[in-house]
């Protein structure tokens, strides 16, 4: 599996309140989805993002597409803060 860099970082709320987390790579995003995503916030976009991230790491999907799926999951879970570097 390959760890690919996102062209645009995605910032989400972290476990620690008030501490945003910048997600910049596929392995980091996949790890967050599997290990840290709140169980009650694992909706349809979460499942799509998890599949997209795995596909990107196995080079079956473009990294940008996986990043967009991760962003959609973060928005669905109300964890999304912003895209890009700020």
C-alpha positions in Angstrom: 0.0 0.0 0.0 1.2 3.5 -0.8 1.0 6.5 1.4 0.1 9.4 -0.9 0.1 13.1 -0.1 -3.1 15.1 -0.5 -2.7 18.1 -2.8 -4.9 20.2 -0.4 -4.9 19.3 3.4 -8.2 18.7 5.1 -8.5 20.1 8.7 -10.9 18.3 11.0 -11.7 18.6 14.7 -9.4 16.3 16.7 -10.2 14.2 19.8 -8.9 17.1 21.9 -11.4 19.9 21.9 -10.0 23.1 20.4 -7.2 21.3 18.7 -7.8 21.1 14.9 -5.9 18.3 13.0 -4.5 18.8 9.5 -4.9 15.6 7.5 -2.4 15.5 4.7 -1.9 11.8 3.6 -3.9 8.7 2.7 -2.5 6.5 5.5 -3.2 9.2 8.1 -6.8 9.6 6.8 -7.4 5.9 6.7 -6.0 5.5 10.3 -8.4 8.2 11.5 -11.3 6.6 9.8 -10.6 3.2 11.2 -9.3 4.0 14.7 -10.6 7.4 15.7 -13.8 8.1 13.9 -16.7 8.3 16.4 -18.9 5.2 16.0 -22.1 7.2 16.0 -20.8 9.3 13.0 -20.1 6.4 10.7 -22.7 7.1 8.0 -22.8 6.4 4.3 -20.2 9.0 3.4 -17.9 7.5 6.1 -18.1 4.1 4.4 -17.5 5.6 1.0 -14.5 7.5 2.3 -13.0 4.4 3.9 -13.3 2.5 0.6 -12.0 5.4 -1.4 -8.9 5.7 0.9 -8.2 2.0 0.6 -8.6 2.2 -3.1 -6.2 5.2 -3.3 -3.6 3.4 -1.2 -3.8 0.4 -3.6 -3.6 2.7 -6.6 -7.1 1.9 -7.8 -8.4 5.4 -7.3 -7.0 8.9 -7.6 -5.8 10.5 -4.4 -7.8 13.7 -5.0 -11.0 11.6 -5.3 -10.2 9.9 -2.0 -9.5 13.3 -0.3 -12.9 14.6 -1.5 -14.6 11.5 -0.1 -12.8 12.1 3.2 -13.9 15.7 3.2 -17.5 14.6 2.6 -17.4 12.2 5.5 -16.0 14.8 7.8 -18.8 17.2 6.8 -21.4 14.4 7.3 -19.9 13.8 10.8 -19.7 17.5 11.6 -16.0 17.2 12.1 -14.9 19.3 9.1 -13.2 22.6 9.8 -11.6 23.7 6.4 -9.6 22.7 3.4 -6.2 24.1 2.5 -3.5 25.6 4.7 -4.6 28.4 7.0 
